[in-house]
Amino acid sequence: MFDLKEILSVSLILFSVIDILGSIPIIVNLRQKVGHIQSEKATLAAGVLMILFLLAGKSILGLFGIGVEDFAIAGALIIFAIGAEMILGIELFKSDPDAKDSASIVPIAFPLIAGAGTLTTILTLKAEFAQINIGIGILLNLILVYIVLKSTGWLERKIGKTGLDVLRRIFGIILLSIAVKIFKTNAFPIGVDSGI
């Protein structure tokens, strides 16, 4: 059933997990590499992934014999690689001139927007909130994502090259930390002695 309080809670939880504002330096970095980010395509692809996971996430992973934890660890490794790129100024994801459009899907739609953290959060929210309210929360976040993606050129001009370099390194460290956290949480669940 429709519940404004649930929608607000879900929207805020997803907003903090997606962290589209924190992803601005990564998006700008990718935009500089490939020349153009297709905001509509990235938002739509992320939306399809999130709704698909809302409706049939565990079943989809189950078809491949993959657990939620395995999926989260794979996403963590991609996030770690992107963070390393940003901090070290290296290029792990080579840009293919013939596949510039794919940057809107990987890594922007997945794993930046609809990453392992977001998709696992959606599965977790299903235990506490009504599906319709989660769906509306997803939609509200997608609108915000689209606005931010459309504004990256303007943000790039306002922040400047030096500002972007500083932000890129700061958010690179944050991405590495998020990747490590996702990895630890899913590789060494609570109650298992990891020896760390």
Protein Blocks (a to p, Z undefined) as FASTA:
>chain_A
ZZfklmmmmmmmmmmmnommlmmmmmmmmmmmnopacfklmmmmmmmmmmmmmmmmmmmm
mmnopafklmmmmmmmmmmmmmmmmmnopafbccdfklmmmmmmmmmlpmklmgmklmmm
mmmmmmmmcfklmmmmmmmmmmmmmmmmmmmmmmmmmnommlmmmmmmmmmmmmmmmmmm
mmmmmmmgghiaghZZ
